[in-house]
Amino acid sequence: MRKSLKAGGTLLLGFTVALSAFVLPRAYAAESVETDRECSLSFAIGGTYEELNETPVTVNLYKVADMTSTGEYTALAGFEDLDLGQIGSDTTAEEWEQKAQSASDMVETAQTQPAAVITTAGGEGTASGLDTGMYLVEAEAAQSAYYDYTFSPYLISLPNNYYYGTGNDEWVYDVTGNELKPEQEARMGSVEIDKDLLSFNGSGSAQATFVFQIDITTLKGETETRQAAMNFTGAGSESLVIDEIPAGASVTVTEVYSGAGYELAEGSSAEQSAQVIADDIVSVTFQNEQDGTPNGGYGVVNHYSIDENGQWQWSQMADSAQ
């Protein structure tokens, strides 16, 4: 079963030096296509995500059309609706993108087998021994320790040429410099705050509140602060989980309010840090006990947000562990 691919994005037009992803109208081509000649297509990981050079990416190539000696296409069975006979020098990038997505949908529906499958190594890969024709290129979703990567499908012709970039109309049968354009999305993890209340002050209020500040710094330097609270009605243990934190982020949890009549237990720190792991939960632990005073009480966390009308709304979050 093929992994799901992300639709949309910018259509690749072959070489970054403007090698077109489609063949020229016959008027521009000086030579006939050698339709019995083998072709190859080389890939490199584009973009600025260095870790993808160490992350294998599987690339599937599906042949969708044959190519005639005059540079025209004949769609293969199942791909007739791509209407490749209407393409030319005035076909826009958006139209190519739409055709690529349509071809991807056709492959999914028919469970078409790829003509070639390659896996990048060191951010590069090459498919060889390919027949001439039009190919759909689909790179499967990839995953690193901190990020998910998806790639847009696109169409490319073998052979191809440099005409629109250099004016050279010779056919290129070994196509190189072809980049896969990744889109990056952070994987998520969670932080669990474990609280041990070693002794309980039953005088005054029958509830003790402890408030935490969660400071998050992502791998990209983005920062966010959240608040959470726990209420206790007796000695014991409680926990709460802070979800949807980008993997790899540094998180500092600070107990900013230790409850009226309570203090941190010996050996427990008011500030603890952890690094978030994708699809996992890392824990920090706080311990409190009575401080010997008769005070007691509880509190709430004030929460402010902007509604759909742009107005500030106030609410109270009494216990994040509930």
Beta strands, then each sheet from edge to edge (+ up, - down):
strand 1: 39-45
strand 2: 58-67
strand 3: 73-75
strand 4: 116-119
strand 5: 124-130
strand 6: 133-139
strand 7: 142-143
strand 8: 147-151
strand 9: 154-158
strand 10: 174-180
strand 11: 182-186
strand 12: 188-197
strand 13: 208-217
strand 14: 223-232
strand 15: 236-246
strand 16: 250-257
strand 17: 262-264
strand 18: 271-275
strand 19: 281-290
strand 20: 301-306
strand 21: 312-317
sheet 1: 5+ 1- 10-
sheet 2: 3+ 2- 4+
sheet 3: 3+ 2- 6+ 9-
sheet 4: 7+ 8- 11+
sheet 5: 15+ 12- 19- 17+
sheet 6: 14+ 13- 16+ 18-
sheet 7: 20+ 21-
end
